[in-house]
């Protein structure tokens, strides 16, 4: 468990999550929205930005496994959308 989260930690967790999925992307930018508990991740490969507070409950601690799982779920859903036939 992590009591505080910073941009570098979130970028590293994003890199690990993408590597575990075999996706060639990283967090180009990770930052916390001003005055909020919500974090923003912008990816290098054109995925839409991801917004999340990365906590299981309000005020709870950050759990690395939960953060990576949420990032993996997001990347998987984005990848699936890209593969759907259009038209």
C-alpha positions in Angstrom: 0.0 0.0 0.0 1.1 3.5 -0.8 -0.2 6.5 1.2 0.8 9.1 -1.4 1.0 8.8 -5.2 3.2 10.9 -7.4 3.5 11.3 -11.2 6.7 9.2 -11.5 5.2 6.3 -9.5 2.1 6.4 -11.7 4.2 6.5 -14.9 6.2 3.5 -13.7 3.0 1.6 -12.9 1.6 2.4 -16.3 4.8 1.2 -18.0 4.6 -2.1 -16.0 0.9 -2.6 -16.8 1.4 -2.0 -20.5 4.5 -4.4 -20.5 2.4 -7.1 -18.8 -0.2 -6.7 -21.5 2.4 -6.7 -24.3 1.4 -3.2 -25.4 4.0 -0.7 -26.7 2.8 2.3 -24.8 3.8 4.4 -21.8 2.5 7.3 -19.8 3.6 10.4 -21.6 2.2 12.5 -18.8 0.7 11.8 -15.4 -0.7 14.4 -13.1 -3.2 15.0 -10.5 -6.0 17.4 -11.4 -5.8 20.6 -9.4 -8.0 20.6 -6.3 -9.0 17.0 -6.9 -8.2 13.4 -6.0 -8.4 12.5 -9.7 -5.3 11.6 -11.7 -4.9 12.0 -15.4 -2.7 9.8 -17.7 -1.9 10.7 -21.3 -0.4 7.8 -23.2 2.3 7.8 -25.9 0.5 5.7 -28.4 -2.7 7.8 -29.0 -5.0 6.1 -26.5 -7.6 8.4 -25.1 -6.6 10.0 -21.7 -7.5 8.0 -18.6 -8.9 9.7 -15.5 -9.2 7.9 -12.2 -8.7 8.5 -8.5 -7.0 5.0 -8.1 -8.5 4.4 -4.7 -10.8 1.6 -3.7 -12.8 4.0 -1.5 -12.7 7.7 -0.8 -9.8 8.6 1.4 -8.4 5.1 1.3 -4.8 4.2 0.6 -3.4 3.6 -2.9 -2.7 0.0 -3.7 -0.2 -0.7 -6.5 -2.0 -3.9 -7.6 -5.4 -2.0 -7.9 -3.8 0.9 -9.8 -2.1 -1.5 -12.3 -5.3 -3.5 -12.7 -7.3 -0.4 -13.5 -4.7 0.8 -16.0 -4.7 -2.7 -17.6 -8.5 -2.8 -17.8 -8.5 0.6 -19.4 -5.8 -0.2 -21.9 -7.5 -3.5 -22.8 -10.8 -1.8 -23.4 -9.1 0.9 -25.6 -7.2 -1.8 -27.6 -10.5 -3.8 -28.1 -12.2 -0.6 -29.4 -9.4 0.0 -31.9 -9.7 -3.6 -33.2 -13.5 -3.4 -33.8 -14.5 -3.2 -37.5 -16.0 0.1 -38.4 -18.9 0.8 -40.7 
